Amino acid sequence: MQAIIFADRRGDELFPLNETQGPALLPVANQPLLQYAIEDLAAAGISHILVVAADELPQLEAHFGNGERMGVQLDYALSRGEEAADALLARLAGRLQPPFVALRGDMLRSPCCAAFLQACAGSPHETLIHARAGRANAGLCLVRDRSASLAGLSWPLATPGAHWLDLPDTEVNAVASLRQLFEANMTAMARVLADDNAPGWLVRPGVKAGRQCQLAGKAEGPTLLGAQSRTEAGARLLGGCVIGERCLLDRDCRLQRVLVLPNTHIGPGQRLADCIVSGHWRIPLATLRPERITDTAVQASLAPTAGASSWPERLLALVLLLLSLPLWPLALALSLLRAPRQPRLERWLPSLRAPAESFVCARLFATPMPLLRHLPLLGLVVTGRLRLFGAALTPATAVLPLPAAAPGLLSPQLVELDAGAPPEEVALAELAFTTECSPGLLLRRLARAARLLCSARAWRAPQEPAHD
């Protein structure tokens, strides 16, 4: 049996969280909302699924691929966005063979597809059967005739006149408001904490963390922390918290009943309760009125501003590349003197074009002089694979780089900071290098970087560590 998932909501009712992704990709207990629908279908034995999405279709394809890792075959179709389900079905009729399951993938249901299909077997003559949980449209139906109307699956959900089948043990959350998104995360967190097979490691009863999560602070249950997130010393999670992936909770902050979406930095000493936090947005549940936080020391987004370095950076890098051409023969000659058999060294760096290109190979000169050694990296900046200004290419091991601190040719350690700057100051400066990139700021940084050309640090080889 096949299935079609409608995941083409624009999500205006979830503003500002829909600015960068549609509802189907919004994280619920640290996995995309759509994933719950796919997993439910897979558990019911349905392995061929057609996903209908709008502008976020490339993001969905990049995240889920062909579905192999979930044990299903995923195909994709484009919608204009909240398009009528009947119009979509007419256009995609050649790709579906009745009977098939149709459902919305941008709302949350407790697992119910297997029970629904089993119950439908008791009504073999009905051409269209809708599922209902309590009095709510569950956004799920079985289609036995292609001519049946799927108006009940168009967004916003309506009450269709077709045959209903009640699923009394099924919980449904349409995720039609910011409050419902918060409630969906709390519900899904409870299921994850109760499931011993759910991904993550149990820190203590009621607290589960994802891979590469670092906990220097304290956490009380129920709490769920996403992969690659970090809490600093003194930070406390007082229960009812879902922390997204790649988040940083700074020292001495306190959180209780807070949903933190991925790539968010919460500054030192912040006290948050009963709210949704995403990047520079803060949404109190009492008012549901989004507040934009402009002070990056209080709250900030850790998400890269773009999938590639900005055009001002790339143009500056092109100018620098042309000006540096006379130095290339010198760099090659010194590299040949140092390593005649291998004058160029390969080094793999994270690419800004992920996920299409996760890593890029940089062929550095073998000379130990930093300025000459890294000349080839200018080409990576020009092509948008590396930032001109960003995190150090060899960050100190004492502190992990912030998730958004994409590597760059010129780091704050070289341009702005003293050599003995503490790791926390370095990490925040690297974040600023990644997220703040106005043309005027780039020129000022470039002027400061120009001083490096006349410094010993640009031309002198780093000293080898002493050995006993």
N, C-alpha and C positions, 0 to 999 in steps of 0.2 A: 504493500500500500504506500502511496505517496502522501505528502503533506505540503501545504503552502502556508508560509508564515508572512503575515502583513506586518512590516516594521518600518512604515513610512511616515510616522508622525513627525510634524515639525517641532512640536513641543513648546509652543508659545506660552502655554500655561506653566511651564517650568523655567521661565526666564529668571535669572540670567544664565542658568546652567546649560541652556541649549545653544549658547553662543558658539561653542566649539564642537558639539556633537549632539546627535539626536537622542531621543529617549531610549531607543534600543541599545545604545552604547553606554548609557549612564550606568555607573557601577552600583550594584546592590550587593552588599556584603562582599565587596571586592571582586565581583565578576559582572560582566555586562548583563544587563537585563535580558537581552535576547538569548543568552546562553541557557537560562532556566527553561525556556520553551524548547530549545533544541535537545537538551538533556531529557526532558519529559517525553518528547517524541521518541528518542532513542530507547528509553526504558520501556516504551510501549511496543517496540519492535519495528518502528517505522524508520527506514534507513535512507530514503530518497526524499530530500527536502528542498523546496524552492523558496528562497528568501526574497521578498519584495521590499526594496528600500529606495530612498530618495537620494538626497545629496551625500549622505554618509555611506553610500554603497562602496566606494573605494576603501574606506576605513573598515567596514565590515569584512570585505574580502581579505584585507591585509591581516585582520585579527583571526578570523576563523578559517581562512583558506578553503580547501575543498571539503573540510569536515572530517578528514581521515583520523585525526587525533581524537575525535569524539565518537568515532565508530559509525559515521553517517556519510552520505554523499550530499554535499551542498552545491546547489546551483543558485544563480542570482538573476534578478530581473529589476529593471529600473522603473520607478514610479515618479510622477510629477510632485508628489508630496501630498499626503492625506487624500489621495485619489479614491473615488468610489470603488468599493470592493467589486461590484458587478462589472464596472468598466475594466478593471484590471483582469478579472477572470475571463472576460470576453477576449481581451488581447492575448492572454496567455493560454487559451483553451488548448492549443496544440501541444502544450508541454505537460498537461495533466490528464490523467485517465481515471474516471470515476470507478469505484468509490475512492475518495481521498479526504483527508482531514484538513480543515482550514482553521486557522487561529491567528490571533494577534500576538506578536512577539514583543511588544513594547508595553506589556503589563505583566504583573506578577500573579501567578497561581501556585498553590501548593501542588505537588505532583498528582496528576489526575487523568492523564490521557489513557492509560491502560484501563482504569476502572470505567472511564467513559465509553471506550470502544466495547468493552465487555457488556455494559448496560445497553448499548445500542443494538446488540444482537437480539434483544427482546422485541425490537420494533423493526422487523425486516422489510416492511413495505413503505416506510417513511423515506421520502427522497431527500429530506433535509432535517437534521436533528441538531438543535442548539443545546448547549450546556448552560445550566444555571446553578449558581451557588447562593442559596438563600433566595433573595429576590433580585440578585445582581446578575447581569449578563456576564458570563465567564469568558466571553471572547473566544469561544471554541465551538466548532460544529463538525458534523460528518455530512459530506456531500455525496449522494448516490446518483444524482442526475445533474448533468452540466447546466441544464436550464434553470436550476434552482437559484433563487435570489439570495445573495450574501450581504444584503443591506445591513443586516445586524452586526457585521464585522467592520463596517466603515467607521472612521473616526470623525466626530465623537460617537461613542457606542450608543446605539438605540435599542429599543425593545422590539425584536422582530416578532412577526405573527406566526412563525413556523412552529413546528412541534418542539416542545421543551422537554429536557430531561434533567431532573434535579440531581445534583451531586452534594449531598448534605455534609460530607466530610471535607469538602474543598474550600480553602480560603482564597479569596480573590481581592487583589488590590489593583485598581486601574492605573495607579501612578499618574493621576490626572491633576495633581497639585503638588506644591513643594512639601506640604505636610504629609501627603500620602507617600512621597518619596522617602521622607524620614521614617515613616512607619514601616514601609517596605524593607528598609535596611535593618530596622530593629527586629522585624519578624524573621528575615533571612539570617541574621546573626544568630538568633536563638536556634535555628535549625542547624547551622554550621557547628555551633558549640556542642549540640547534642549528638552530632554525627561523628563517630570515631574515625570514619573513613574520609572525612572531608580534608582537603589539603591544609597544611600548616602544622605547626608544632604547639603542643599544649604547654604554655609557660607555667600556668597553675590552674586549678579548677576555675573555669569561667573566663579564662584569658587565653586566646589563641593568636599566634603570630605567623606571618608568612615567611618565605625564604629570605635569607640575608637581612632579616630585621634585627636591629640593634636596640636593646632596651637598657639604657642607663638609669631611667626613671622607674617609678613604681606604677603598677596597673592593677586595678581591682575589677572583678567581673560584674556584669558581662561586658567584655571588651574584645574587639577584633582588630588586629593590626595587619595592614597590607604589606606585601613584599617590599623590601628595600627601604622601609621606613625606619626612622630613628627617633628615640626620645633621649634628651640630654639629662644630665644629673639634676635631680630636684623636680623634674616634671612628674606630674601625677595624673593618672586617669582614674576617675572616681566612679566608673561604671556607666553603662549605657552608651558606650563610645564605639563608633566604627571609624577607624582611621584608614584612609585610602593608601594606595601604593605610593612609594617614593615621597613620603611626607617627612617633615622635620618638625618636631615639637621641642622647642628650645627650653633652656633651663628654667626651672621654677614655675612653669605654666601649670594651670589647673583646668581640667576639662571634665564635665559631667553631662551626660545625655547630649552628646555632640556628634554630628556626622561631618567628618572631614573628608572632602573629596581629594583625589590624587593630586600630587605635585603641589602641595600647599605647605608653606612655612608659617608656623605660629610662633611669634616672637617671645622673648624672655618675659616671664612674670605675668603673662596674660591669664585672665580668669574668664572662662567661657562656659555657659550652661544653656541647654535647650535651644540649640541653634544649628544651622547648617553653615559650613565654612568651605569655600572653594576659591583657591587663589586669592585674589584681592577682594572677594565678595564675602560678606557676612550676612546671614539671613536669620533673624530671631524668629522662633516659632510662635511667639506671642503676637507678632504683627505681620509676619511673612513679607515684610518690606525690605528688599535688598539694600544693604549699606555697602558702599564702595570704600575700602580702606586704602588710603593713599600713602600712608607711612609704612615703608617696607620693613622697618624695624618692628612694627606691630604685627603685620601679616603680609604675606607676599606669595606670588605664584612662583613655583619652581619649574613650570613648564617652559620648554624652549619657545621663543617667540616665533619661530618659523622652522620649516623643515630643512632649511639651508641658510648659509650666511646671507646677510642682507646685501642688497645691491650696492649701497655706499661702501660697505666693507670690500666687496668684490672689485669695485672700480679702483679703490685705493690700493688693493693688492696688485691689480694689473699695472698701475703706475709704478709701484715698487718693484715689480718683476722686471719691467722694462729698464728701470734705472739700475737694477742689480746685474744686468747682463754682462758688463765688463768684469764682474767678480767671478763669474762662473768658470772661466779658464783657470783662474788662480785656485779656485776650490778643487777643480778636477786634478790639477797638477799636484797640489799638496796631498790630495787623497791617494794619488798614484804613488807618491813617495812613501806614504805611511802604509798602504796596503795595495801593492801592485796587482795582486790577483783579484782583489775585490774592492775597487775604489768606491762602490756604491753599496750601501747597507739597507736592507729591507726592514721596514718597521710597520706593524699593523696598528692603525688608529681607528677609534669609533668614527663612523661616517655620519654626517648630518642628513644623509639621504635615507636613513633607516625608515621603514623596514625593507625597502627595495634593495638597499645596499647597507648592510650592518657595519662592515669594516672596509677600510680602504688601505691599500699598501703604499706607504711613503718610501721613496728611494733616496735616502739621505747620503750626503757625501761622507767619506770615511775620515776626513780631517777632524781633529778634536776641537777646532775653533768654532764656537757656537754659531757665530753669525754666518760663516761659510757653510757649516754643516747643515743648517736648516734652510738654505736657499730654496731647495725643491718644494718646500711646504707652501711657498707662495702660489704655486700652481694649483694646489688643492684648495686654497682659499678662492682663487679666481673661478674654479669650477663649482664652488658651493659645497665642497665636502668638508671643509674645515673653517672655523672662524678665524678672523684676523686677531680679534681680542677675545680671550676666553680663559678657561682654567689652564693651569700649567700642564704640559704634556707628561710630566713626571711628578704628579702630586705627592706630597709627603704622606708617608704611610701612617702618620700619627692620627689623621682624621680623614674619613672618607669624603670625597668631593660631593657637593650637593647634587641631587639628581639632574638639575637643569644646567649645571656648570659645564657646558660643552667645552671640550678642549679647544684651545686657540694657539696661534703662533706666538702672540705676545700676551703674557699673563700679567696680573697685577703685581706679582712678586718682582717682575722686571721693570714695570712702568711706574707704579705708584707706591708700593709698600717698602718699608725698610726690610733689610735682610732678616732681622730677628722678629718679625711680626708673628703673633700667636696664631695657631692653626685656625681658631674660630674666626679671627679677623680675615685671614686669607680666604676661608670658605665663603664668607659673606661678600668679600670683594670679587671673588670669581662669579658669584651669582649676579652681582651688578654688571660685570663685564658681559654676561650672557644676555640679560634681560633689558639693559639700557643701551640703545645703539642709535641715538639720533645723530644726524650728520655732523652737527656742531660738536657734540661730545666725541665723536670719532676723530675729528681733526685735532681737538685738544689732546686726546690720548696719543695721537700720532706725533704731535709736536714734542710731548714728553718722551716718547719712544725714540725720537731722533737723537736725543742726548746719548742713547746707548751706543751709537756708532763711534763716539769718541771716548767711550769708557773701556777700561781694561776687561770688564766682564764680557763684552761682545767678542773680543779677540783672543782672550787668554783661555787656554784649555783648562777645564776643571781639574783640581788636584786629585790625584789618586789617593784613596784612603791608606793610611799607614798600616803596615802588617808587622806583627811581633815576630 
